[in-house]
Every structure is written in structure tokens, then in C-alpha cells.
Amino acid sequence: MCAGVTTYSPSKQFCSYSKVIKAGILGLGGVGHVGVLIAKAMGHHVIFLSPSYKKMEEALEHLGADVFLASSNATEMEKAANTLDYILDAVPVVHTLWNPTFHCSSLKGSSS
């Protein structure tokens, strides 16, 4: 229930009926898992971001994310720069939002 409320609210803020929203989800634990499911249910194009490829299969095949980006891959991150409408950071520990990940947001410094 908590993960649902935590991810529903920011995802709902970015709902649009006139265009497909590109949602970046960072962190594939309980909250990130639900974040992917809710964003997909809202019709968002979901891009899952992770520092490595370890969770790629889970994100794409099991949860239905549309794209997987490894923040350690500079080429992928450069291509994704300024393409996301929002980033939902679901990493459950204090951390620095990776610089390449943050530059994927087209909101000029906003994240949820």
C-alpha cells in the first residue's frame, strides 16, 4: 500500500492525454517495482535506470519496462539526455543521484 501511494502521486502529476509521458524509474526494490507497474498502467513509456545490467531481465521481462538504461554506459546515457519527463528515484538509501541519470530529465533539475 505505501509503495503504491508513494509512486502513484508523482506519476499522476505527469499524466497527459495529449502525449506519451517518458518516465524514468530508478531503483528496483519494492517501491521501484510498483513504480514501474503504476507508470505502465498510466500509459507512460517506462525507462528503467540502473548502474549495471544486473536487473535488466527483471525490469524488461517481468515488470514490462519499455527500455533499460545502465548509467555506467556513457553512450546510452548521452543518447538519453533530456528525454525523460520525470525521474522517480526509488532507491531506499541516501545516495547521490548519478549525474548522467539526472541529465536524462528534461525538467531542468526536477525529480520525484
Backbone torsions as a table, in degrees:
resi	resn	phi	psi	omega
1	MET	NA	-48.8	-179.6
2	CYS	-60.3	-43.9	-179.6
3	ALA	-62.3	-35.9	178.8
4	GLY	-64.6	-47.2	179.7
5	VAL	-66.2	-41.8	-178.6
6	THR	-60.6	-37.8	-177.4
7	THR	-94.0	-27.8	-179.1
8	TYR	-64.8	-45.7	-174.6
9	SER	-58.8	-53.9	179.1
10	PRO	-67.3	-33.5	179.0
11	SER	-66.2	-39.1	-179.7
12	LYS	-65.9	-33.9	179.1
13	GLN	-60.4	-26.1	-176.6
14	PHE	-104.5	15.4	177.6
15	CYS	-68.5	141.1	178.0
16	SER	-145.7	137.2	178.4
17	TYR	-97.4	-4.8	-177.3
18	SER	-100.5	-15.5	178.5
19	LYS	-152.2	161.2	176.3
20	VAL	-78.9	129.1	180.0
21	ILE	-88.0	134.0	176.5
22	LYS	-98.8	111.6	-176.8
23	ALA	-104.5	126.9	173.0
24	GLY	-97.3	127.1	178.0
25	ILE	-115.4	126.6	-177.7
26	LEU	-117.3	117.9	179.0
27	GLY	104.5	117.6	-176.8
28	LEU	-115.3	59.8	170.3
29	GLY	-103.7	-148.4	-179.8
30	GLY	-62.3	-47.5	-177.5
31	VAL	-70.0	-44.2	178.9
32	GLY	-63.8	-38.2	177.4
33	HIS	-57.9	-51.4	-180.0
34	VAL	-66.9	-35.5	178.1
35	GLY	-59.1	-42.9	177.6
36	VAL	-62.7	-47.1	-177.9
37	LEU	-62.3	-43.3	-179.1
38	ILE	-68.6	-45.2	179.5
39	ALA	-60.8	-41.4	176.9
40	LYS	-63.3	-42.8	-179.9
41	ALA	-63.3	-28.0	178.1
42	MET	-83.3	-1.6	179.2
43	GLY	87.4	11.3	179.8
44	HIS	-75.6	150.6	171.8
45	HIS	-85.0	112.3	-170.8
46	VAL	-97.9	123.9	175.2
47	ILE	-111.8	117.5	179.4
48	PHE	-93.2	132.0	-178.0
49	LEU	-113.6	134.1	179.7
50	SER	-150.0	153.5	179.8
51	PRO	-70.1	-20.1	-179.9
52	SER	-140.3	178.5	-178.3
53	TYR	-89.6	6.4	-174.8
54	LYS	-58.9	-33.4	-175.5
55	LYS	-104.7	13.5	-176.6
56	MET	-61.0	-48.4	-178.5
57	GLU	-60.4	-45.1	-179.8
58	GLU	-61.5	-45.8	-177.5
59	ALA	-64.9	-44.4	-175.4
60	LEU	-82.3	-49.8	-172.4
61	GLU	-85.2	-36.8	-175.2
62	HIS	-92.2	-34.5	-176.8
63	LEU	-103.6	-19.1	176.4
64	GLY	88.9	19.5	174.4
65	ALA	-59.4	148.3	-177.8
66	ASP	-81.6	-34.6	-175.7
67	VAL	-141.9	146.8	174.3
68	PHE	-119.4	128.6	176.3
69	LEU	-121.5	129.2	174.2
70	ALA	-94.6	119.8	-177.9
71	SER	-65.9	-14.9	177.2
72	SER	-79.2	-11.0	179.6
73	ASN	-96.6	98.9	-174.7
74	ALA	-59.6	-36.0	-179.3
75	THR	-65.4	-46.3	178.4
76	GLU	-61.8	-43.5	-177.3
77	MET	-67.2	-36.5	178.3
78	GLU	-64.5	-41.1	178.3
79	LYS	-65.2	-30.6	-176.6
80	ALA	-87.2	-5.1	-176.4
81	ALA	-54.5	132.1	176.6
82	ASN	60.4	29.3	-178.7
83	THR	-107.7	-16.2	-175.7
84	LEU	-92.4	140.5	176.7
85	ASP	-77.9	-31.5	174.3
86	TYR	-158.1	159.4	175.2
87	ILE	-123.0	123.3	175.3
88	LEU	-98.7	110.4	-178.0
89	ASP	-90.1	105.7	-177.4
90	ALA	-109.6	22.2	177.0
91	VAL	-75.0	123.4	-170.3
92	PRO	-83.3	15.0	178.7
93	VAL	-131.0	160.2	176.7
94	VAL	-65.6	127.7	-179.7
95	HIS	-156.7	163.9	174.7
96	THR	-87.9	131.6	176.1
97	LEU	-68.3	119.4	-174.9
98	TRP	-53.8	132.4	-178.5
99	ASN	-53.2	-47.5	179.5
100	PRO	-62.9	-34.8	179.9
101	THR	-65.9	-45.0	-177.1
102	PHE	-63.5	-32.2	179.5
103	HIS	-72.8	-7.8	174.6
104	CYS	-73.3	-22.9	-178.6
105	SER	-73.6	136.7	177.1
106	SER	-93.6	9.5	-175.0
107	LEU	-94.8	9.0	176.7
108	LYS	56.1	51.6	172.5
109	GLY	105.6	3.9	179.2
110	SER	-97.6	138.3	173.2
111	SER	-148.1	160.5	179.6
112	SER	-112.1	NA	NA
